[in-house]
Amino acid sequence: MYPVQLALFGAEALVMALLVFGAFRNRAQFGRAPLFVVLGGGLCLAAFAPWQVEVAPGWTLQPASAVLVGAAFSAVLLVYVVEGARQTRTVVQALAFGNAGLTLLALIIGQHLRIQGEQVPVTLSSEVLLREALLALASASALYFLLIALVLVYEFASRWMAALWPRTLVALCAIAAVDALAFTAIGGWGRPDLGRQMTAHVVAGLVAAVVQSVLIWSYVTQVEPSLADSTGTGDVSDVLHELTYRQLYEQARSRLTRDALTGVHNRGYFDESFARAVAHATRYQEPLSVVIADADHFKTINDRYSHLVGDEVLKRFAGTLVDVARASDVVCRYGGDEFVVILPNTALASAQAFAQRFQRRLRDQVIPPGPGLADIRLSSTIGVASLMEDGTGSSPDDLLRLADNRLYVGKRAGRDRIVWQDLPVSSAT
């Protein structure tokens, strides 16, 4: 009997690991929804499936708690190591919010059992459900702090451990032990075998932590080595700030990465985002295009009508790009009257269509420069390049240079045109 129980534990851990790491590995294709579903469902199952099984004479464990809670810890640490504090904070808040919300819903549903005349199973009562739901609610409240503590312990361990595996092992073991001690004590307070139960759950948690740390190390070093974030500095206070006050950081960062005149992103933000986008597209073999757009005759407009009118031209130009762009596209002011747009998951033909929509929308823009002066109608010359079709390799500089060269081909050919191929000047349209 006991070997069968232990084998089932192993099978459960294997299935959960495949679900967690598989959902994380395919996040670029499906987003993070599958990971949230797996972790949220696992935590709810752990909360409302408190039954125990005997794994040795006199030693019992809760399968759901031993396997599923540990999987949540390893998933959060994996997100932190690979993607950093920002995404970790999102995952932690989502898990704590979902777990607490579903527990509250269970408390409300349990009130059906208090209504007189309803048929209730012998083993189920409102008191039992209330006790388990309150325990689950306490677990949900503590979950947020445990997950934050997990990251902090990882960073604290980084002061003395340079390698990834020891840091993850220490962090997972510490939090697994605290979790096992705390919640075994809460759930089994007053039982004569409480000490044995605590020991069993701590040992199970430590064994799971060893396995999970190996899985995280294997994933980060073998599957996504280029995406591992520069975590592990040992600066706990900085990480705590990252995890708890991220909104203020994001607001400050947004001010630093936005162009003051047009409101779109600036050159520094483009350099950072474009390199990351090219690396991602190259790794996952996804299409990616870049568009460079120049405001035609901008210097003449500035000299003839004033810089105030020139500023209005740039604002209209940038605003039109933003209107045409999708939420996933990145619009930046590259410099002067040049703007660049990163188009993720966009092949060359679609990027060309984007440029055509922008040109048509821009031609509808009319700027009255002042009394007695003719209205200004805007136009643009655009260069387009695509990572896959143009075969520029994985270098962001090569792809940008190609789009820029095509922009200047269009300018020499008479402006107000789109160039997406390496054509002679006379053929550019």
C-alpha positions as a Markdown table, in Angstrom:
| # | Residue | x | y | z |
|---|---|---|---|---|
| 1 | Met | 0.0 | 0.0 | 0.0 |
| 2 | Tyr | 2.7 | 2.5 | 1.0 |
| 3 | Pro | 4.8 | 2.1 | -2.2 |
| 4 | Val | 1.6 | 2.7 | -4.2 |
| 5 | Gln | 0.8 | 5.9 | -2.3 |
| 6 | Leu | 4.4 | 7.2 | -2.8 |
| 7 | Ala | 4.2 | 6.3 | -6.5 |
| 8 | Leu | 0.9 | 8.3 | -6.8 |
| 9 | Phe | 2.7 | 11.3 | -5.1 |
| 10 | Gly | 5.4 | 11.1 | -7.7 |
| 11 | Ala | 2.9 | 10.9 | -10.6 |
| 12 | Glu | 1.0 | 13.9 | -9.2 |
| 13 | Ala | 4.2 | 15.9 | -8.9 |
| 14 | Leu | 5.2 | 14.9 | -12.5 |
| 15 | Val | 1.9 | 15.9 | -14.0 |
| 16 | Met | 1.8 | 19.3 | -12.1 |
| 17 | Ala | 5.4 | 20.0 | -13.2 |
| 18 | Leu | 4.5 | 19.3 | -16.8 |
| 19 | Leu | 1.5 | 21.6 | -16.6 |
| 20 | Val | 3.4 | 24.5 | -14.9 |
| 21 | Phe | 6.5 | 24.4 | -17.0 |
| 22 | Gly | 4.6 | 23.7 | -20.2 |
| 23 | Ala | 2.2 | 26.7 | -19.6 |
| 24 | Phe | 5.2 | 28.9 | -18.8 |
| 25 | Arg | 7.2 | 27.7 | -21.9 |
| 26 | Asn | 4.2 | 28.5 | -24.2 |
| 27 | Arg | 3.4 | 31.9 | -22.7 |
| 28 | Ala | 4.4 | 33.7 | -25.9 |
| 29 | Gln | 1.8 | 31.8 | -27.9 |
| 30 | Phe | -1.1 | 31.6 | -25.3 |
| 31 | Gly | -0.3 | 34.3 | -22.8 |
| 32 | Arg | -0.2 | 33.7 | -19.1 |
| 33 | Ala | -3.8 | 32.6 | -18.8 |
| 34 | Pro | -3.0 | 28.8 | -18.8 |
| 35 | Leu | -0.4 | 29.3 | -16.1 |
| 36 | Phe | -2.9 | 31.2 | -13.9 |
| 37 | Val | -5.5 | 28.6 | -14.5 |
| 38 | Val | -3.2 | 25.7 | -13.5 |
| 39 | Leu | -1.8 | 27.5 | -10.4 |
| 40 | Gly | -5.2 | 28.9 | -9.3 |
| 41 | Gly | -7.0 | 25.6 | -9.8 |
| 42 | Gly | -4.2 | 23.8 | -7.9 |
| 43 | Leu | -4.4 | 26.2 | -4.9 |
| 44 | Cys | -8.2 | 25.9 | -4.7 |
| 45 | Leu | -7.9 | 22.1 | -4.9 |
| 46 | Ala | -5.3 | 22.2 | -2.1 |
| 47 | Ala | -7.6 | 24.3 | 0.0 |
| 48 | Phe | -10.8 | 22.2 | -0.4 |
| 49 | Ala | -9.3 | 18.7 | -0.7 |
| 50 | Pro | -7.8 | 18.3 | 2.9 |
| 51 | Trp | -7.9 | 14.5 | 3.0 |
| 52 | Gln | -4.8 | 12.7 | 4.2 |
| 53 | Val | -3.2 | 9.4 | 3.1 |
| 54 | Glu | -0.8 | 7.2 | 5.0 |
| 55 | Val | 2.6 | 6.9 | 3.4 |
| 56 | Ala | 4.3 | 5.0 | 6.2 |
| 57 | Pro | 3.0 | 3.4 | 9.5 |
| 58 | Gly | 1.6 | 6.3 | 11.5 |
| 59 | Trp | 2.8 | 9.0 | 9.0 |
| 60 | Thr | 0.2 | 10.8 | 6.8 |
| 61 | Leu | 0.3 | 13.6 | 4.2 |
| 62 | Gln | -2.2 | 15.7 | 2.3 |
| 63 | Pro | -1.6 | 14.9 | -1.4 |
| 64 | Ala | -3.1 | 18.2 | -2.7 |
| 65 | Ser | -1.3 | 20.4 | -0.3 |
| 66 | Ala | 2.1 | 18.7 | -0.6 |
| 67 | Val | 2.1 | 18.8 | -4.4 |
| 68 | Leu | 0.1 | 21.8 | -5.4 |
| 69 | Val | 1.3 | 24.5 | -3.0 |
| 70 | Gly | 4.9 | 23.6 | -3.7 |
| 71 | Ala | 4.2 | 23.9 | -7.4 |
| 72 | Ala | 2.9 | 27.4 | -6.9 |
| 73 | Phe | 6.1 | 28.4 | -5.1 |
| 74 | Ser | 8.3 | 27.0 | -7.9 |
| 75 | Ala | 6.3 | 28.7 | -10.6 |
| 76 | Val | 6.6 | 32.1 | -8.9 |
| 77 | Leu | 10.3 | 31.7 | -8.5 |
| 78 | Leu | 10.7 | 30.6 | -12.1 |
| 79 | Val | 8.9 | 33.7 | -13.2 |
| 80 | Tyr | 11.1 | 35.8 | -11.1 |
| 81 | Val | 14.4 | 34.3 | -12.3 |
| 82 | Val | 13.4 | 34.4 | -16.0 |
| 83 | Glu | 11.3 | 37.6 | -16.2 |
| 84 | Gly | 12.1 | 39.7 | -13.2 |
| 85 | Ala | 10.2 | 41.5 | -10.4 |
| 86 | Arg | 7.6 | 43.2 | -12.5 |
| 87 | Gln | 6.0 | 40.0 | -13.9 |
| 88 | Thr | 6.4 | 38.2 | -10.5 |
| 89 | Arg | 4.4 | 40.9 | -8.8 |
| 90 | Thr | 1.6 | 40.4 | -11.3 |
| 91 | Val | 1.6 | 36.6 | -10.8 |
| 92 | Val | 1.6 | 36.9 | -7.0 |
| 93 | Gln | -1.2 | 39.4 | -6.9 |
| 94 | Ala | -3.3 | 37.4 | -9.4 |
| 95 | Leu | -2.9 | 34.2 | -7.3 |
| 96 | Ala | -3.7 | 35.9 | -4.0 |
| 97 | Phe | -6.7 | 37.7 | -5.4 |
| 98 | Gly | -8.1 | 34.7 | -7.2 |
| 99 | Asn | -7.6 | 32.4 | -4.2 |
| 100 | Ala | -9.2 | 34.8 | -1.7 |
| 101 | Gly | -12.1 | 35.5 | -4.1 |
| 102 | Leu | -13.0 | 31.9 | -4.7 |
| 103 | Thr | -12.7 | 31.1 | -0.9 |
| 104 | Leu | -15.2 | 33.9 | -0.2 |
| 105 | Leu | -17.5 | 32.5 | -2.8 |
| 106 | Ala | -17.3 | 29.1 | -1.1 |
| 107 | Leu | -18.2 | 30.7 | 2.2 |
| 108 | Ile | -21.3 | 32.2 | 0.6 |
| 109 | Ile | -22.3 | 28.9 | -1.1 |
| 110 | Gly | -21.9 | 27.1 | 2.2 |
| 111 | Gln | -24.9 | 29.1 | 3.6 |
| 112 | His | -27.2 | 26.9 | 1.5 |
| 113 | Leu | -26.6 | 24.2 | 4.1 |
| 114 | Arg | -28.0 | 26.4 | 6.9 |
| 115 | Ile | -31.5 | 26.5 | 5.3 |
| 116 | Gln | -34.0 | 24.3 | 7.1 |
| 117 | Gly | -35.3 | 21.4 | 5.2 |
| 118 | Glu | -32.5 | 21.0 | 2.8 |
| 119 | Gln | -31.0 | 17.5 | 2.4 |
| 120 | Val | -27.3 | 17.5 | 3.6 |
| 121 | Pro | -24.9 | 14.6 | 3.3 |
| 122 | Val | -24.0 | 13.1 | 6.7 |
| 123 | Thr | -20.3 | 13.9 | 6.3 |
| 124 | Leu | -21.0 | 17.5 | 5.3 |
| 125 | Ser | -22.3 | 20.3 | 7.5 |
| 126 | Ser | -22.1 | 24.1 | 7.4 |
| 127 | Glu | -19.8 | 24.0 | 10.4 |
| 128 | Val | -17.3 | 21.8 | 8.7 |
| 129 | Leu | -17.5 | 23.8 | 5.5 |
| 130 | Leu | -17.1 | 27.1 | 7.4 |
| 131 | Arg | -14.0 | 25.8 | 9.3 |
| 132 | Glu | -12.4 | 24.6 | 6.1 |
| 133 | Ala | -13.3 | 27.8 | 4.2 |
| 134 | Leu | -11.9 | 30.0 | 7.0 |
| 135 | Leu | -8.7 | 28.0 | 7.0 |
| 136 | Ala | -8.5 | 28.4 | 3.2 |
| 137 | Leu | -9.1 | 32.2 | 3.6 |
| 138 | Ala | -6.3 | 32.4 | 6.1 |
| 139 | Ser | -4.1 | 30.5 | 3.6 |
| 140 | Ala | -5.0 | 32.9 | 0.8 |
| 141 | Ser | -4.2 | 35.9 | 3.0 |
| 142 | Ala | -0.8 | 34.4 | 4.0 |
| 143 | Leu | -0.1 | 33.2 | 0.4 |
| 144 | Tyr | 0.8 | 36.8 | -0.8 |
| 145 | Phe | 3.3 | 37.3 | 2.0 |
| 146 | Leu | 4.8 | 33.8 | 1.5 |
| 147 | Leu | 5.4 | 34.4 | -2.2 |
| 148 | Ile | 7.0 | 37.7 | -1.6 |
| 149 | Ala | 9.1 | 36.2 | 1.2 |
| 150 | Leu | 10.2 | 33.5 | -1.3 |
| 151 | Val | 11.7 | 36.1 | -3.6 |
| 152 | Leu | 13.3 | 37.9 | -0.7 |
| 153 | Val | 14.9 | 34.8 | 0.6 |
| 154 | Tyr | 16.2 | 34.0 | -2.9 |
| 155 | Glu | 17.8 | 37.5 | -3.1 |
| 156 | Phe | 19.2 | 37.1 | 0.5 |
| 157 | Ala | 20.8 | 33.8 | -0.5 |
| 158 | Ser | 22.4 | 35.5 | -3.5 |
| 159 | Arg | 24.8 | 37.4 | -1.1 |
| 160 | Trp | 26.7 | 34.2 | -0.5 |
| 161 | Met | 25.8 | 31.9 | -3.5 |
| 162 | Ala | 26.7 | 32.8 | -7.0 |
| 163 | Ala | 25.2 | 29.7 | -8.7 |
| 164 | Leu | 21.5 | 29.5 | -9.5 |
| 165 | Trp | 20.6 | 26.1 | -8.1 |
| 166 | Pro | 21.8 | 26.7 | -4.5 |
| 167 | Arg | 19.8 | 30.0 | -4.4 |
| 168 | Thr | 16.6 | 28.4 | -5.6 |
| 169 | Leu | 17.1 | 25.4 | -3.3 |
| 170 | Val | 17.6 | 27.6 | -0.2 |
| 171 | Ala | 14.6 | 29.8 | -1.1 |
| 172 | Leu | 12.2 | 26.9 | -1.8 |
| 173 | Cys | 13.3 | 24.9 | 1.3 |
| 174 | Ala | 12.9 | 27.8 | 3.6 |
| 175 | Ile | 9.4 | 28.8 | 2.4 |
| 176 | Ala | 8.3 | 25.1 | 2.2 |
| 177 | Ala | 9.3 | 24.5 | 5.8 |
| 178 | Val | 7.6 | 27.7 | 7.0 |
| 179 | Asp | 4.4 | 26.8 | 5.1 |
| 180 | Ala | 4.4 | 23.2 | 6.4 |
| 181 | Leu | 4.9 | 24.2 | 10.0 |
| 182 | Ala | 2.4 | 27.1 | 10.0 |
| 183 | Phe | -0.5 | 25.4 | 8.3 |
| 184 | Thr | -0.1 | 22.0 | 9.9 |
| 185 | Ala | -0.2 | 23.8 | 13.2 |
| 186 | Ile | -3.3 | 25.8 | 12.3 |
| 187 | Gly | -5.1 | 22.8 | 10.8 |
| 188 | Gly | -4.2 | 20.2 | 13.4 |
| 189 | Trp | -3.9 | 22.2 | 16.6 |
| 190 | Gly | -4.7 | 20.1 | 19.7 |
| 191 | Arg | -4.2 | 16.8 | 17.9 |
| 192 | Pro | -1.9 | 14.3 | 19.8 |
| 193 | Asp | 0.1 | 13.5 | 16.7 |
| 194 | Leu | 0.7 | 17.1 | 15.8 |
| 195 | Gly | 4.5 | 16.8 | 16.0 |
| 196 | Arg | 4.5 | 13.8 | 13.7 |
| 197 | Gln | 2.3 | 15.6 | 11.2 |
| 198 | Met | 4.5 | 18.6 | 11.2 |
| 199 | Thr | 7.6 | 16.5 | 10.7 |
| 200 | Ala | 6.0 | 14.6 | 7.8 |
| 201 | His | 4.9 | 17.8 | 6.0 |
| 202 | Val | 8.2 | 19.5 | 6.5 |
| 203 | Val | 10.1 | 16.5 | 5.1 |
| 204 | Ala | 7.7 | 16.3 | 2.1 |
| 205 | Gly | 8.1 | 20.0 | 1.5 |
| 206 | Leu | 11.9 | 19.8 | 1.6 |
| 207 | Val | 11.9 | 16.8 | -0.8 |
| 208 | Ala | 9.6 | 18.7 | -3.2 |
| 209 | Ala | 11.9 | 21.8 | -2.9 |
| 210 | Val | 14.9 | 19.8 | -4.0 |
| 211 | Val | 13.1 | 18.4 | -7.0 |
| 212 | Gln | 11.7 | 21.8 | -8.0 |
| 213 | Ser | 15.0 | 23.6 | -7.6 |
| 214 | Val | 16.5 | 21.1 | -10.0 |
| 215 | Leu | 13.7 | 21.6 | -12.5 |
| 216 | Ile | 14.0 | 25.4 | -12.4 |
| 217 | Trp | 17.8 | 25.2 | -12.8 |
| 218 | Ser | 17.4 | 22.8 | -15.8 |
| 219 | Tyr | 14.7 | 25.0 | -17.4 |
| 220 | Val | 16.7 | 28.2 | -17.0 |
| 221 | Thr | 20.0 | 26.8 | -18.2 |
| 222 | Gln | 18.7 | 24.5 | -21.0 |
| 223 | Val | 15.4 | 25.9 | -22.3 |
| 224 | Glu | 15.6 | 29.7 | -22.0 |
| 225 | Pro | 19.1 | 30.6 | -21.0 |
| 226 | Ser | 19.1 | 33.9 | -22.9 |
| 227 | Leu | 16.0 | 35.2 | -21.1 |
| 228 | Ala | 17.2 | 34.8 | -17.5 |
| 229 | Asp | 17.0 | 38.1 | -15.8 |
| 230 | Ser | 19.9 | 39.6 | -13.9 |
| 231 | Thr | 18.4 | 38.7 | -10.6 |
| 232 | Gly | 20.4 | 37.5 | -7.6 |
| 233 | Thr | 22.1 | 40.7 | -6.6 |
| 234 | Gly | 21.5 | 40.2 | -2.9 |
| 235 | Asp | 19.9 | 43.7 | -2.6 |
| 236 | Val | 16.8 | 42.7 | -0.7 |
| 237 | Ser | 15.6 | 46.2 | 0.0 |
| 238 | Asp | 15.7 | 47.0 | -3.7 |
| 239 | Val | 13.7 | 43.9 | -4.6 |
| 240 | Leu | 11.1 | 44.7 | -1.9 |
| 241 | His | 10.7 | 48.1 | -3.4 |
| 242 | Glu | 10.3 | 46.5 | -6.9 |
| 243 | Leu | 7.6 | 44.2 | -5.6 |
| 244 | Thr | 5.6 | 46.5 | -3.4 |
| 245 | Tyr | 5.9 | 49.9 | -5.0 |
| 246 | Arg | 6.1 | 49.1 | -8.7 |
| 247 | Gln | 3.5 | 51.6 | -9.7 |
| 248 | Leu | 5.6 | 54.6 | -8.6 |
| 249 | Tyr | 8.6 | 53.1 | -10.4 |
| 250 | Glu | 6.6 | 52.6 | -13.6 |
| 251 | Gln | 5.3 | 56.2 | -13.5 |
| 252 | Ala | 8.8 | 57.6 | -13.1 |
| 253 | Arg | 10.1 | 55.3 | -15.9 |
| 254 | Ser | 7.3 | 56.3 | -18.2 |
| 255 | Arg | 8.3 | 60.0 | -17.8 |
| 256 | Leu | 11.9 | 59.1 | -18.7 |
| 257 | Thr | 11.0 | 57.0 | -21.7 |
| 258 | Arg | 8.4 | 59.4 | -23.3 |
| 259 | Asp | 9.1 | 62.2 | -25.8 |
| 260 | Ala | 8.0 | 65.4 | -24.1 |
| 261 | Leu | 6.5 | 67.0 | -27.2 |
| 262 | Thr | 4.7 | 64.1 | -28.9 |
| 263 | Gly | 4.0 | 61.8 | -26.0 |
| 264 | Val | 5.3 | 58.7 | -27.8 |
| 265 | His | 8.3 | 56.7 | -26.7 |
| 266 | Asn | 11.7 | 58.2 | -27.1 |
| 267 | Arg | 14.9 | 56.9 | -28.7 |
| 268 | Gly | 16.3 | 55.3 | -25.6 |
| 269 | Tyr | 13.1 | 53.3 | -25.1 |
| 270 | Phe | 13.2 | 52.2 | -28.8 |
| 271 | Asp | 16.8 | 50.9 | -28.5 |
| 272 | Glu | 15.9 | 48.8 | -25.5 |
| 273 | Ser | 12.5 | 47.5 | -26.9 |
| 274 | Phe | 13.7 | 46.8 | -30.4 |
| 275 | Ala | 16.7 | 44.7 | -29.3 |
| 276 | Arg | 14.4 | 42.7 | -27.0 |
| 277 | Ala | 11.7 | 42.3 | -29.8 |
| 278 | Val | 14.3 | 41.1 | -32.3 |
| 279 | Ala | 15.7 | 38.6 | -29.9 |
| 280 | His | 12.2 | 37.3 | -29.1 |
| 281 | Ala | 11.2 | 37.0 | -32.7 |
| 282 | Thr | 14.4 | 35.3 | -33.7 |
| 283 | Arg | 14.2 | 32.7 | -30.8 |
| 284 | Tyr | 10.5 | 31.8 | -31.5 |
| 285 | Gln | 10.7 | 32.2 | -35.3 |
| 286 | Glu | 7.9 | 34.9 | -35.3 |
| 287 | Pro | 7.5 | 37.6 | -37.9 |
| 288 | Leu | 8.7 | 41.1 | -36.9 |
| 289 | Ser | 8.7 | 44.3 | -39.0 |
| 290 | Val | 10.0 | 47.8 | -38.4 |
| 291 | Val | 8.7 | 51.0 | -40.1 |
| 292 | Ile | 10.6 | 54.3 | -40.3 |
| 293 | Ala | 8.5 | 57.3 | -41.3 |
| 294 | Asp | 9.8 | 60.8 | -42.1 |
| 295 | Ala | 7.7 | 64.0 | -42.2 |
| 296 | Asp | 8.1 | 65.4 | -45.7 |
| 297 | His | 9.5 | 68.9 | -46.0 |
| 298 | Phe | 9.6 | 69.4 | -42.3 |
| 299 | Lys | 12.6 | 71.8 | -42.3 |
| 300 | Thr | 10.8 | 74.0 | -44.9 |
| 301 | Ile | 7.7 | 74.1 | -42.8 |
| 302 | Asn | 9.7 | 75.1 | -39.7 |
| 303 | Asp | 11.6 | 77.8 | -41.6 |
| 304 | Arg | 8.6 | 79.2 | -43.3 |
| 305 | Tyr | 5.9 | 79.1 | -40.7 |
| 306 | Ser | 7.7 | 79.0 | -37.3 |
| 307 | His | 8.7 | 76.3 | -34.8 |
| 308 | Leu | 5.3 | 76.4 | -33.2 |
| 309 | Val | 3.7 | 75.2 | -36.4 |
| 310 | Gly | 6.5 | 72.6 | -36.8 |
| 311 | Asp | 5.7 | 71.3 | -33.3 |
| 312 | Glu | 2.1 | 71.0 | -34.3 |
| 313 | Val | 3.1 | 69.0 | -37.4 |
| 314 | Leu | 5.1 | 66.6 | -35.2 |
| 315 | Lys | 2.2 | 66.2 | -32.8 |
| 316 | Arg | -0.2 | 65.4 | -35.6 |
| 317 | Phe | 2.3 | 63.0 | -37.2 |
| 318 | Ala | 2.9 | 61.1 | -34.0 |
| 319 | Gly | -0.8 | 61.1 | -33.1 |
| 320 | Thr | -1.7 | 59.6 | -36.5 |
| 321 | Leu | 0.8 | 56.8 | -36.0 |
| 322 | Val | -0.6 | 56.0 | -32.6 |
| 323 | Asp | -4.2 | 56.0 | -34.0 |
| 324 | Val | -3.2 | 53.5 | -36.7 |
| 325 | Ala | -1.0 | 51.3 | -34.5 |
| 326 | Arg | -2.2 | 48.3 | -32.5 |
| 327 | Ala | -1.9 | 48.0 | -28.7 |
| 328 | Ser | 1.1 | 45.7 | -29.2 |
| 329 | Asp | 3.0 | 48.0 | -31.6 |
| 330 | Val | 5.6 | 50.4 | -30.2 |
| 331 | Val | 5.6 | 53.9 | -31.6 |
| 332 | Cys | 8.8 | 56.0 | -30.9 |
| 333 | Arg | 10.2 | 59.3 | -32.0 |
| 334 | Tyr | 13.6 | 58.4 | -33.4 |
| 335 | Gly | 15.0 | 61.9 | -33.8 |
| 336 | Gly | 13.9 | 65.2 | -35.3 |
| 337 | Asp | 11.1 | 64.5 | -37.7 |
| 338 | Glu | 11.7 | 60.7 | -37.9 |
| 339 | Phe | 9.5 | 58.2 | -36.2 |
| 340 | Val | 9.9 | 54.4 | -35.9 |
| 341 | Val | 7.3 | 51.8 | -35.2 |
| 342 | Ile | 8.0 | 48.2 | -34.0 |
| 343 | Leu | 5.4 | 45.8 | -35.4 |
| 344 | Pro | 5.6 | 42.4 | -33.5 |
| 345 | Asn | 4.0 | 39.4 | -35.2 |
| 346 | Thr | 3.8 | 41.3 | -38.5 |
| 347 | Ala | 5.1 | 40.1 | -41.8 |
| 348 | Leu | 6.3 | 42.4 | -44.6 |
| 349 | Ala | 2.9 | 42.6 | -46.4 |
| 350 | Ser | 1.1 | 43.5 | -43.2 |
| 351 | Ala | 3.7 | 46.1 | -42.4 |
| 352 | Gln | 3.3 | 47.6 | -45.9 |
| 353 | Ala | -0.5 | 47.7 | -45.3 |
| 354 | Phe | 0.2 | 49.5 | -42.0 |
| 355 | Ala | 2.3 | 52.1 | -43.8 |
| 356 | Gln | -0.4 | 52.6 | -46.4 |
| 357 | Arg | -3.1 | 53.2 | -43.8 |
| 358 | Phe | -0.9 | 55.7 | -42.0 |
| 359 | Gln | -0.2 | 57.6 | -45.3 |
| 360 | Arg | -3.9 | 57.8 | -46.1 |
| 361 | Arg | -4.8 | 59.0 | -42.6 |
| 362 | Leu | -2.0 | 61.5 | -42.6 |
| 363 | Arg | -3.1 | 63.1 | -45.9 |
| 364 | Asp | -6.4 | 63.9 | -44.3 |
| 365 | Gln | -4.6 | 66.1 | -41.7 |
| 366 | Val | -4.8 | 69.8 | -42.4 |
| 367 | Ile | -3.0 | 72.4 | -40.3 |
| 368 | Pro | -3.9 | 76.1 | -40.7 |
| 369 | Pro | -0.6 | 78.0 | -40.2 |
| 370 | Gly | -2.2 | 81.4 | -39.7 |
| 371 | Pro | -4.1 | 84.2 | -41.4 |
| 372 | Gly | -3.4 | 84.7 | -45.0 |
| 373 | Leu | -1.3 | 81.5 | -45.3 |
| 374 | Ala | -2.2 | 78.3 | -47.2 |
| 375 | Asp | -3.2 | 75.3 | -45.2 |
| 376 | Ile | -0.4 | 72.7 | -44.7 |
| 377 | Arg | -1.2 | 69.2 | -45.8 |
| 378 | Leu | 1.0 | 66.5 | -44.4 |
| 379 | Ser | 2.7 | 63.6 | -46.2 |
| 380 | Ser | 5.4 | 61.0 | -45.3 |
| 381 | Thr | 8.1 | 58.9 | -46.8 |
| 382 | Ile | 8.4 | 55.5 | -45.2 |
| 383 | Gly | 10.9 | 52.7 | -45.2 |
| 384 | Val | 9.8 | 49.2 | -44.2 |
| 385 | Ala | 11.8 | 46.1 | -43.4 |
| 386 | Ser | 10.9 | 42.6 | -42.1 |
| 387 | Leu | 13.0 | 40.2 | -40.1 |
| 388 | Met | 12.0 | 37.0 | -41.9 |
| 389 | Glu | 11.4 | 38.1 | -45.5 |
| 390 | Asp | 14.4 | 40.3 | -45.8 |
| 391 | Gly | 16.8 | 37.7 | -44.2 |
| 392 | Thr | 18.7 | 40.3 | -42.1 |
| 393 | Gly | 19.5 | 37.7 | -39.4 |
| 394 | Ser | 19.1 | 38.4 | -35.8 |
| 395 | Ser | 20.9 | 41.8 | -35.6 |
| 396 | Pro | 18.6 | 44.8 | -34.7 |
| 397 | Asp | 21.1 | 47.2 | -36.3 |
| 398 | Asp | 20.9 | 45.3 | -39.6 |
| 399 | Leu | 17.1 | 45.4 | -39.7 |
| 400 | Leu | 17.0 | 49.1 | -38.7 |
| 401 | Arg | 19.7 | 50.0 | -41.2 |
| 402 | Leu | 17.7 | 48.3 | -44.0 |
| 403 | Ala | 14.5 | 50.2 | -43.2 |
| 404 | Asp | 16.5 | 53.4 | -43.0 |
| 405 | Asn | 18.2 | 52.8 | -46.4 |
| 406 | Arg | 14.8 | 52.3 | -47.9 |
| 407 | Leu | 13.5 | 55.5 | -46.4 |
| 408 | Tyr | 16.3 | 57.4 | -48.1 |
| 409 | Val | 15.6 | 55.7 | -51.4 |
| 410 | Gly | 12.1 | 57.0 | -51.1 |
| 411 | Lys | 13.2 | 60.5 | -50.3 |
| 412 | Arg | 15.6 | 60.6 | -53.2 |
| 413 | Ala | 12.8 | 59.4 | -55.4 |
| 414 | Gly | 10.6 | 62.3 | -54.7 |
| 415 | Arg | 9.1 | 61.7 | -51.2 |
| 416 | Asp | 5.5 | 60.8 | -50.3 |
| 417 | Arg | 6.0 | 57.1 | -50.9 |
| 418 | Ile | 6.6 | 53.7 | -49.2 |
| 419 | Val | 9.6 | 51.6 | -50.0 |
| 420 | Trp | 9.6 | 48.0 | -48.8 |
| 421 | Gln | 12.0 | 46.4 | -51.3 |
| 422 | Asp | 15.6 | 47.1 | -52.4 |
| 423 | Leu | 14.6 | 48.8 | -55.7 |
| 424 | Pro | 16.3 | 51.4 | -57.9 |
| 425 | Val | 15.4 | 54.9 | -57.1 |
| 426 | Ser | 13.3 | 55.3 | -60.2 |
| 427 | Ser | 11.2 | 52.2 | -59.2 |
| 428 | Ala | 10.4 | 53.3 | -55.6 |
| 429 | Thr | 6.7 | 53.8 | -55.1 |
